[in-house]
């Protein structure tokens, strides 16, 4: 899973990147932004690790990309480049991401004035969405010009033209491409393009500690409405507070979060929201050597899940032994559950469920 963090300057992207990955982005954002690996927090992994005391514990991970602050159209005369870097670099940085995280700010801080001069996360989200809609329109316009001027035509030339014209017409009506009803052929025609409004989206709103405790901030309802129009869940986080929480030991961290009324950090909620938005789930493998979380898409069968570990296991798949996470923990381990006759044998067509604990039998 790859997430791209985008937003206006001083919204908290770099802090969120650091919270997710544990690494600081390049000073000043760099020319290409930053790339890091984030651990996906999962208390089920912690419980299984406490049960097995393995030599190694491996959480699921996601790649996080953070790019310099997007510069709104009205301010471009003051800044070089389309998004704080040249348009090609922006596209290249985010072309492989699975989802975009729109980072907007609700906190007020005189030391870091808002680029537009006012705190309004709903307007910020709308401004970012408009810029990406414009970027998609420009990319499609350029591609259409090339297709129309081409002397040598590919077999799918007419399909490309029709699909891109359909996409451009939608963008001119300010309709994001994810909301356009493309058929399977049209989807294939668009597959080679980096179209930002066709990517799944999440919204991360950066609060101060008081807003976090109260659960309220400027334009909360307006932001929720704008996010719904994009099909994007809203995740609230407080960059400065969570930076402090991350530095505490587990006992103090829990007390601090209890005072704020939090059961999960914003980083944890963002990871869970990303999994849900992208249709992903986790299954586990356990043992004295390692307890590990694996990521597969919802609807994946047992053979596909085996392939997440190694292609040889999928190729030589015989069957899967499957246990419920809750039943495994209640029984006190795999062997105890097996003695109760509650380990299931499943074939390659078994549809993996979130929280399954699995062991694969294979022969290559």
FIDRENDREN-922856 format. One record per residue (C-alpha): residue number from 0; z negated, x, y negated. Coordinates in pm, 1 decimal, decimal comma. Each point is the difference from the previous one (the first is absolute). Layout:
BEGIN
resi: NUM&up: Z&east: X&north: Y;
...
end
This chain:
BEGIN
resi: 0&up: 0,0&east: 0,0&north: 0,0;
resi: 1&up: 99,8&east: 135,6&north: -339,9;
resi: 2&up: -133,1&east: -139,4&north: -328,1;
resi: 3&up: 135,2&east: 78,9&north: -346,5;
resi: 4&up: -240,9&east: -21,4&north: -294,1;
resi: 5&up: 168,9&east: -99,2&north: -326,1;
resi: 6&up: -122,0&east: -126,8&north: -335,4;
resi: 7&up: -31,2&east: 63,2&north: -371,8;
resi: 8&up: -163,8&east: 321,1&north: -126,3;
resi: 9&up: -382,5&east: 15,0&north: 11,3;
resi: 10&up: -30,9&east: -293,1&north: 240,4;
resi: 11&up: -185,6&east: 201,7&north: 264,4;
resi: 12&up: 279,1&east: 100,8&north: 240,7;
resi: 13&up: -112,4&east: 361,2&north: 28,2;
resi: 14&up: -360,4&east: -98,6&north: 63,4;
resi: 15&up: 107,3&east: -251,2&north: 264,5;
resi: 16&up: 219,0&east: 268,2&north: 158,6;
resi: 17&up: -298,1&east: 235,5&north: 9,4;
resi: 18&up: -227,0&east: -270,0&north: 147,5;
resi: 19&up: 254,2&east: -79,3&north: 270,4;
resi: 20&up: 98,3&east: 354,1&north: 95,5;
resi: 21&up: -293,0&east: 215,5&north: -109,3;
resi: 22&up: 246,8&east: 220,1&north: -188,4;
resi: 23&up: 72,9&east: 27,3&north: -370,2;
resi: 24&up: 360,4&east: -58,3&north: -111,4;
resi: 25&up: 175,3&east: 281,3&north: -190,8;
resi: 26&up: -130,1&east: 57,7&north: -352,1;
resi: 27&up: 192,2&east: -225,9&north: -236,1;
resi: 28&up: 156,9&east: -189,5&north: 291,9;
resi: 29&up: 265,4&east: 266,7&north: 66,9;
resi: 30&up: 370,7&east: -72,9&north: -9,9;
resi: 31&up: 12,0&east: -168,1&north: 338,7;
resi: 32&up: -346,6&east: -149,4&north: 21,9;
resi: 33&up: -231,8&east: 64,3&north: 293,0;
resi: 34&up: -3,3&east: -65,8&north: 373,8;
resi: 35&up: -312,1&east: -16,0&north: 215,3;
resi: 36&up: -137,8&east: -137,8&north: 325,3;
resi: 37&up: -265,3&east: -271,7&north: -12,3;
resi: 38&up: -231,6&east: -98,6&north: 281,7;
resi: 39&up: -8,9&east: -372,2&north: 74,3;
resi: 40&up: -370,3&east: -93,0&north: 10,0;
resi: 41&up: -92,1&east: -207,5&north: 306,4;
resi: 42&up: -361,8&east: -72,4&north: 97,9;
resi: 43&up: 118,0&east: -73,0&north: 355,6;
resi: 44&up: 94,3&east: 366,0&north: 36,0;
resi: 45&up: -349,0&east: 95,8&north: -118,2;
resi: 46&up: -160,8&east: -233,4&north: 256,6;
resi: 47&up: 214,8&east: 132,8&north: 284,2;
resi: 48&up: -74,8&east: 357,7&north: -105,6;
resi: 49&up: -375,2&east: -72,7&north: 8,3;
resi: 50&up: 45,2&east: -150,0&north: 347,1;
resi: 51&up: 198,1&east: 290,7&north: 147,7;
resi: 52&up: -113,1&east: 296,6&north: -212,4;
resi: 53&up: 344,8&east: 158,1&north: 46,4;
resi: 54&up: 102,6&east: 352,5&north: -92,4;
resi: 55&up: 255,1&east: -142,5&north: -242,6;
resi: 56&up: 28,0&east: -317,8&north: -207,3;
resi: 57&up: 340,5&east: -89,9&north: -144,8;
resi: 58&up: 55,8&east: -282,4&north: -244,4;
resi: 59&up: 335,0&east: -156,8&north: -76,9;
resi: 60&up: 163,5&east: 156,3&north: -304,5;
resi: 61&up: 246,0&east: -92,1&north: -271,8;
resi: 62&up: 210,0&east: 211,5&north: -232,4;
resi: 63&up: -65,7&east: -61,0&north: -370,1;
resi: 64&up: 243,3&east: 93,6&north: -277,9;
resi: 65&up: -99,8&east: -7,9&north: -365,7;
resi: 66&up: 257,6&east: 36,5&north: -275,6;
resi: 67&up: -50,9&east: 56,3&north: -373,7;
resi: 68&up: -70,8&east: -298,5&north: -222,1;
resi: 69&up: 281,3&east: -245,5&north: -52,8;
resi: 70&up: 111,4&east: -6,3&north: -363,0;
resi: 71&up: 77,5&east: -354,6&north: -123,1;
resi: 72&up: 341,0&east: -53,9&north: -159,2;
resi: 73&up: -150,5&east: -53,7&north: -345,2;
resi: 74&up: -155,4&east: 347,3&north: 7,7;
resi: 75&up: 282,7&east: 201,4&north: 153,3;
resi: 76&up: 108,7&east: 150,7&north: -329,5;
resi: 77&up: -331,4&east: 187,3&north: 3,3;
resi: 78&up: 29,8&east: 127,6&north: 355,4;
resi: 79&up: 254,4&east: 194,3&north: 200,8;
resi: 80&up: 132,1&east: -178,2&north: 302,7;
resi: 81&up: -7,8&east: -349,8&north: 138,1;
resi: 82&up: -336,3&east: 1,5&north: 177,4;
resi: 83&up: -166,4&east: 314,3&north: -132,3;
resi: 84&up: 255,2&east: 194,2&north: 206,8;
resi: 85&up: 374,2&east: -33,4&north: 37,6;
resi: 86&up: 127,1&east: -312,8&north: 179,7;
resi: 87&up: 138,9&east: 191,8&north: 300,8;
resi: 88&up: -335,3&east: 172,1&north: 58,9;
resi: 89&up: -176,1&east: -335,7&north: -19,8;
resi: 90&up: 233,8&east: -152,3&north: 258,9;
resi: 91&up: -20,2&east: 307,4&north: 223,9;
resi: 92&up: -380,9&east: 0,0&north: -14,3;
resi: 93&up: -27,2&east: -360,2&north: 114,7;
resi: 94&up: 309,9&east: -60,8&north: 209,1;
resi: 95&up: -184,3&east: 23,7&north: 332,8;
resi: 96&up: -317,4&east: -190,5&north: -86,8;
resi: 97&up: -78,7&east: -311,5&north: 200,9;
resi: 98&up: -184,2&east: -172,6&north: -285,8;
resi: 99&up: -63,5&east: 42,7&north: -371,6;
resi: 100&up: -351,2&east: -14,1&north: -144,3;
resi: 101&up: 10,0&east: -116,0&north: -362,7;
resi: 102&up: -305,8&east: 156,0&north: -168,9;
resi: 103&up: -111,9&east: -188,5&north: -312,3;
resi: 104&up: -310,1&east: 38,0&north: -214,7;
resi: 105&up: -256,8&east: -253,2&north: -113,2;
resi: 106&up: -263,3&east: 247,4&north: -121,9;
resi: 107&up: -44,0&east: 75,9&north: -370,2;
resi: 108&up: -60,2&east: 359,5&north: -105,5;
resi: 109&up: 49,8&east: 115,3&north: -362,7;
resi: 110&up: 44,5&east: 355,7&north: 127,7;
resi: 111&up: 308,4&east: -102,3&north: 198,2;
resi: 112&up: 184,4&east: -261,2&north: -208,4;
resi: 113&up: 248,9&east: -222,5&north: 174,3;
resi: 114&up: 364,7&east: 102,7&north: -43,4;
resi: 115&up: 83,2&east: -350,0&north: -131,1;
resi: 116&up: -313,9&east: -20,3&north: -215,6;
resi: 117&up: -165,6&east: -291,4&north: 182,2;
resi: 118&up: -167,5&east: -65,7&north: 334,9;
resi: 119&up: 198,9&east: -259,6&north: 189,5;
resi: 120&up: 57,2&east: 77,4&north: 370,0;
resi: 121&up: 221,9&east: -307,4&north: 42,0;
resi: 122&up: 239,1&east: 124,0&north: -270,7;
resi: 123&up: -13,0&east: 350,7&north: 146,6;
resi: 124&up: 104,7&east: -131,2&north: 340,8;
resi: 125&up: 279,9&east: -204,7&north: -155,0;
resi: 126&up: 118,2&east: 305,2&north: -198,3;
resi: 127&up: 9,6&east: 221,0&north: 310,7;
resi: 128&up: 179,5&east: -267,5&north: 202,0;
resi: 129&up: 256,6&east: -38,9&north: -280,3;
resi: 130&up: 69,2&east: 374,7&north: -7,1;
resi: 131&up: 55,7&east: 10,5&north: 375,9;
resi: 132&up: 222,3&east: -306,4&north: -17,9;
resi: 133&up: 204,6&east: 180,0&north: -264,8;
resi: 134&up: 14,8&east: 315,1&north: 213,9;
resi: 135&up: 134,3&east: -204,4&north: 293,0;
resi: 136&up: 260,1&east: -166,2&north: -223,4;
resi: 137&up: 120,2&east: 336,2&north: -128,6;
resi: 138&up: 26,7&east: 145,4&north: 349,8;
resi: 139&up: 200,6&east: -299,6&north: 122,2;
resi: 140&up: 223,2&east: 5,6&north: -308,9;
resi: 141&up: 81,6&east: 367,8&north: 62,5;
resi: 142&up: 71,7&east: -62,8&north: 366,5;
resi: 143&up: 223,2&east: -299,8&north: -78,3;
resi: 144&up: 204,5&east: 207,6&north: -243,4;
resi: 145&up: 55,6&east: 264,9&north: 268,2;
resi: 146&up: 94,5&east: -254,8&north: 265,2;
resi: 147&up: 246,2&east: -172,9&north: -230,4;
resi: 148&up: 160,1&east: 331,9&north: -96,4;
resi: 149&up: 16,5&east: 134,7&north: 357,0;
resi: 150&up: 351,8&east: 69,2&north: 129,4;
resi: 151&up: -109,8&east: 42,1&north: 361,0;
resi: 152&up: -188,8&east: -304,7&north: 121,2;
resi: 153&up: -252,4&east: -10,7&north: 284,2;
resi: 154&up: 5,6&east: -286,9&north: 256,5;
resi: 155&up: -303,3&east: -165,5&north: -162,4;
resi: 156&up: 140,1&east: 33,2&north: -353,7;
resi: 157&up: 25,5&east: -374,5&north: -66,6;
resi: 158&up: -345,0&east: -64,9&north: 146,9;
resi: 159&up: -148,0&east: 272,9&north: -222,1;
resi: 160&up: 166,7&east: -146,9&north: -308,6;
resi: 161&up: -109,7&east: -356,3&north: 75,7;
resi: 162&up: -357,6&east: 100,6&north: 82,4;
resi: 163&up: -44,3&east: 219,7&north: -305,8;
resi: 164&up: 145,2&east: -268,5&north: -226,6;
resi: 165&up: -243,5&east: -250,2&north: 149,6;
resi: 166&up: -288,9&east: 242,2&north: -58,2;
resi: 167&up: 107,0&east: 74,2&north: -356,6;
resi: 168&up: 29,1&east: -370,8&north: -83,9;
resi: 169&up: -357,0&east: -52,1&north: 122,6;
resi: 170&up: -129,9&east: 291,2&north: -206,1;
resi: 171&up: 172,4&east: -137,7&north: -310,1;
resi: 172&up: -204,1&east: -316,4&north: 53,9;
resi: 173&up: -311,3&east: 225,9&north: 23,6;
resi: 174&up: -37,9&east: -84,1&north: 369,8;
resi: 175&up: -137,1&east: 293,7&north: 202,8;
resi: 176&up: 208,3&east: 81,4&north: 306,2;
resi: 177&up: -278,0&east: -70,7&north: 248,6;
resi: 178&up: 29,8&east: -367,2&north: -104,7;
resi: 179&up: 376,5&east: -17,5&north: 60,2;
resi: 180&up: 120,2&east: -163,6&north: 321,8;
resi: 181&up: 216,6&east: 275,0&north: 150,7;
resi: 182&up: 136,1&east: -49,6&north: 351,4;
resi: 183&up: -13,9&east: 271,9&north: 266,4;
resi: 184&up: 339,6&east: 147,9&north: -90,9;
resi: 185&up: -89,6&east: 12,5&north: -369,2;
resi: 186&up: -332,1&east: 165,7&north: 79,2;
resi: 187&up: 184,9&east: 269,8&north: 193,4;
resi: 188&up: 236,5&east: 47,4&north: -294,5;
resi: 189&up: -297,7&east: 64,0&north: -232,1;
resi: 190&up: -188,6&east: 225,1&north: 241,1;
resi: 191&up: 136,5&east: 325,3&north: -139,7;
resi: 192&up: -116,9&east: -66,9&north: -355,1;
resi: 193&up: -338,8&east: 63,4&north: -160,3;
resi: 194&up: -65,6&east: -338,8&north: -157,6;
resi: 195&up: -350,2&east: -23,0&north: -139,7;
resi: 196&up: -23,2&east: -377,1&north: -37,1;
resi: 197&up: 79,2&east: -38,2&north: 370,6;
resi: 198&up: -302,2&east: 205,8&north: 108,0;
resi: 199&up: -331,1&east: -165,2&north: 95,7;
resi: 200&up: -249,1&east: 28,2&north: -286,4;
resi: 201&up: -375,1&east: 18,0&north: -53,9;
resi: 202&up: -189,6&east: -5,7&north: -329,4;
resi: 203&up: -301,5&east: 227,7&north: -56,1;
resi: 204&up: -194,8&east: -92,6&north: -314,5;
resi: 205&up: -231,2&east: 268,5&north: -139,7;
resi: 206&up: -332,5&east: -137,7&north: -132,0;
resi: 207&up: -309,7&east: 145,2&north: -161,3;
resi: 208&up: -340,0&east: -30,3&north: 171,1;
resi: 209&up: -103,6&east: -309,6&north: -197,0;
resi: 210&up: 324,5&east: -181,9&north: 79,1;
resi: 211&up: -37,7&east: 97,1&north: 364,8;
resi: 212&up: -356,2&east: -134,8&north: 16,9;
resi: 213&up: 91,6&east: -323,1&north: -180,8;
resi: 214&up: 327,1&east: -50,7&north: 185,4;
resi: 215&up: 173,6&east: -86,9&north: -325,2;
resi: 216&up: 233,5&east: 176,5&north: -242,9;
resi: 217&up: 263,1&east: -79,7&north: -266,7;
resi: 218&up: 295,2&east: -207,0&north: 123,0;
resi: 219&up: -129,9&east: -18,7&north: 357,6;
resi: 220&up: 167,2&east: -334,6&north: 63,8;
resi: 221&up: 319,5&east: 107,8&north: -174,0;
resi: 222&up: 14,2&east: 311,6&north: 217,5;
resi: 223&up: -56,8&east: -204,1&north: 315,1;
resi: 224&up: 283,3&east: -234,5&north: -99,5;
resi: 225&up: 241,8&east: 286,5&north: -75,2;
resi: 226&up: -90,8&east: 170,0&north: 328,6;
resi: 227&up: 57,7&east: -320,2&north: 198,9;
resi: 228&up: 348,4&east: -22,5&north: -147,7;
resi: 229&up: 64,2&east: 345,9&north: 145,8;
resi: 230&up: -156,1&east: -85,3&north: 336,3;
resi: 231&up: -258,0&east: 270,9&north: -68,6;
resi: 232&up: -371,4&east: -6,5&north: 89,3;
resi: 233&up: -238,8&east: 118,2&north: -274,1;
resi: 234&up: -257,8&east: 266,2&north: 84,5;
resi: 235&up: -275,5&east: 75,9&north: -250,9;
resi: 236&up: -142,4&east: 351,0&north: -24,4;
resi: 237&up: -201,9&east: 200,1&north: -252,4;
resi: 238&up: 131,0&east: 355,6&north: -15,7;
resi: 239&up: -298,4&east: 161,8&north: -173,9;
resi: 240&up: -262,6&east: -183,4&north: 207,9;
resi: 241&up: 180,5&east: 68,7&north: 326,1;
resi: 242&up: 31,2&east: 366,5&north: -89,7;
resi: 243&up: -379,9&east: 7,8&north: -25,5;
resi: 244&up: -40,3&east: -192,8&north: 327,1;
resi: 245&up: 228,6&east: 244,7&north: 182,1;
resi: 246&up: -230,4&east: 291,0&north: -89,1;
resi: 247&up: -315,4&east: -162,0&north: 143,2;
resi: 248&up: -137,5&east: 41,4&north: 351,0;
resi: 249&up: 37,6&east: -309,3&north: 225,1;
resi: 250&up: -352,5&east: -136,6&north: -57,1;
resi: 251&up: 16,0&east: 25,8&north: -379,4;
resi: 252&up: 356,1&east: -130,5&north: 5,9;
resi: 253&up: -111,5&east: -318,2&north: 176,6;
resi: 254&up: -284,5&east: -56,5&north: -248,0;
resi: 255&up: 236,2&east: 52,1&north: -295,4;
resi: 256&up: 253,3&east: -244,8&north: 144,8;
resi: 257&up: -272,9&east: -254,6&north: 75,0;
resi: 258&up: -104,2&east: 13,4&north: -365,8;
resi: 259&up: 359,7&east: -79,9&north: -96,9;
resi: 260&up: 28,2&east: -273,7&north: 262,0;
resi: 261&up: 272,0&east: 189,1&north: 188,9;
resi: 262&up: 47,7&east: 2,1&north: 375,6;
resi: 263&up: 317,5&east: 208,9&north: -15,9;
resi: 264&up: 132,6&east: 243,0&north: -258,4;
resi: 265&up: 320,4&east: -76,5&north: -183,9;
resi: 266&up: 170,6&east: 275,6&north: 198,3;
resi: 267&up: -92,9&east: -172,6&north: 326,0;
resi: 268&up: 118,9&east: -335,6&north: -130,7;
resi: 269&up: 328,1&east: 152,8&north: -116,2;
resi: 270&up: 64,3&east: 148,9&north: 344,5;
resi: 271&up: -75,5&east: -333,6&north: 169,5;
resi: 272&up: 221,2&east: -186,9&north: -247,5;
resi: 273&up: 284,4&east: 247,1&north: 59,9;
resi: 274&up: -26,9&east: -50,8&north: 376,8;
resi: 275&up: 8,4&east: -376,2&north: -41,5;
resi: 276&up: 287,5&east: 7,9&north: -251,9;
resi: 277&up: 211,9&east: 223,3&north: 223,2;
resi: 278&up: -82,6&east: -188,1&north: 319,6;
resi: 279&up: -182,1&east: 286,3&north: 171,7;
resi: 280&up: -295,4&east: 14,4&north: 236,8;
resi: 281&up: -217,6&east: 260,9&north: 170,6;
resi: 282&up: -76,3&east: 55,7&north: 365,8;
resi: 283&up: -229,1&east: 268,6&north: 139,2;
resi: 284&up: -19,7&east: 259,3&north: 273,0;
resi: 285&up: -344,8&east: 125,0&north: 100,8;
resi: 286&up: -158,6&east: 277,6&north: 202,9;
resi: 287&up: -228,3&east: 301,6&north: -18,5;
resi: 288&up: 283,7&east: 212,9&north: -135,3;
resi: 289&up: 111,7&east: -231,1&north: -278,6;
resi: 290&up: -41,5&east: -343,3&north: -153,7;
resi: 291&up: 315,4&east: -86,0&north: -189,9;
resi: 292&up: 159,7&east: -284,9&north: -193,9;
resi: 293&up: 373,4&east: -58,7&north: 34,9;
resi: 294&up: 220,5&east: -205,2&north: -230,6;
resi: 295&up: 272,8&east: -234,9&north: 125,3;
resi: 296&up: 175,6&east: -300,9&north: -147,7;
resi: 297&up: -123,6&east: -350,9&north: 75,6;
resi: 298&up: 199,4&east: -131,0&north: 293,3;
resi: 299&up: 32,0&east: 343,5&north: 164,1;
resi: 300&up: -3,8&east: -6,2&north: 380,2;
resi: 301&up: -197,3&east: 232,8&north: 224,9;
resi: 302&up: 294,1&east: 235,3&north: 52,6;
resi: 303&up: 51,2&east: 37,6&north: -375,8;
resi: 304&up: -372,6&east: 69,0&north: -42,2;
resi: 305&up: 23,6&east: 267,5&north: 268,4;
resi: 306&up: 286,8&east: 157,4&north: -194,6;
resi: 307&up: -228,1&east: 37,7&north: -303,5;
resi: 308&up: -190,2&east: 257,2&north: 205,9;
resi: 309&up: 301,3&east: 173,4&north: 157,3;
resi: 310&up: 356,2&east: -95,1&north: 87,1;
resi: 311&up: -54,4&east: 123,3&north: 359,2;
resi: 312&up: -277,9&east: -255,5&north: 50,7;
resi: 313&up: 233,4&east: -277,9&north: -114,0;
resi: 314&up: 286,7&east: 130,9&north: 214,0;
resi: 315&up: -212,3&east: 20,7&north: 314,9;
resi: 316&up: -212,6&east: -307,7&north: -72,6;
resi: 317&up: -149,6&east: -164,7&north: 310,1;
resi: 318&up: -272,2&east: -221,8&north: -142,1;
resi: 319&up: -276,0&east: -12,6&north: -258,2;
resi: 320&up: -371,4&east: -46,3&north: 52,6;
resi: 321&up: -132,2&east: -209,3&north: -287,5;
resi: 322&up: -349,1&east: -84,4&north: -121,1;
resi: 323&up: -126,5&east: -204,7&north: -292,0;
resi: 324&up: -173,5&east: 216,2&north: -261,4;
resi: 325&up: -289,3&east: -247,9&north: -30,5;
resi: 326&up: -46,9&east: -25,6&north: 378,3;
resi: 327&up: 19,6&east: 378,4&north: 41,1;
resi: 328&up: -269,5&east: 59,5&north: -260,2;
resi: 329&up: -219,7&east: -276,1&north: 142,4;
resi: 330&up: 30,1&east: 144,1&north: 352,0;
resi: 331&up: -77,1&east: 352,1&north: -116,5;
resi: 332&up: 326,4&east: 166,1&north: 97,5;
resi: 333&up: 318,4&east: -10,5&north: 205,3;
resi: 334&up: -158,2&east: 69,7&north: 340,6;
resi: 335&up: -268,5&east: -265,0&north: -46,8;
resi: 336&up: 263,8&east: -254,9&north: -99,5;
resi: 337&up: 213,5&east: 99,3&north: 299,3;
resi: 338&up: -291,8&east: -60,3&north: 235,3;
resi: 339&up: -20,9&east: -350,8&north: -143,3;
resi: 340&up: 367,1&east: -48,7&north: 89,8;
resi: 341&up: 96,9&east: -59,4&north: -363,3;
resi: 342&up: 267,9&east: 267,7&north: -43,2;
resi: 343&up: 338,9&east: -172,2&north: -1,1;
resi: 344&up: 318,1&east: 142,7&north: 150,9;
resi: 345&up: 299,3&east: -78,9&north: -219,4;
resi: 346&up: 373,3&east: 64,7&north: 32,4;
resi: 347&up: 244,0&east: 137,4&north: -253,9;
resi: 348&up: 56,4&east: -340,8&north: -160,6;
resi: 349&up: -365,7&east: -50,2&north: -92,5;
resi: 350&up: -34,4&east: -58,0&north: -376,5;
resi: 351&up: -262,1&east: 234,2&north: -141,9;
resi: 352&up: -287,0&east: -160,6&north: -191,7;
resi: 353&up: -188,7&east: 153,5&north: -290,5;
resi: 354&up: -307,3&east: 175,6&north: 138,5;
resi: 355&up: 128,2&east: 44,0&north: 355,8;
resi: 356&up: -136,0&east: 304,9&north: 181,8;
resi: 357&up: 277,1&east: 130,6&north: 225,0;
resi: 358&up: 69,4&east: 254,9&north: 271,6;
resi: 359&up: 353,3&east: 54,4&north: 131,3;
resi: 360&up: 119,7&east: 84,0&north: 348,6;
resi: 361&up: 339,4&east: 167,4&north: 9,9;
resi: 362&up: 221,2&east: 224,1&north: 209,0;
resi: 363&up: 271,7&east: 236,4&north: -127,7;
end
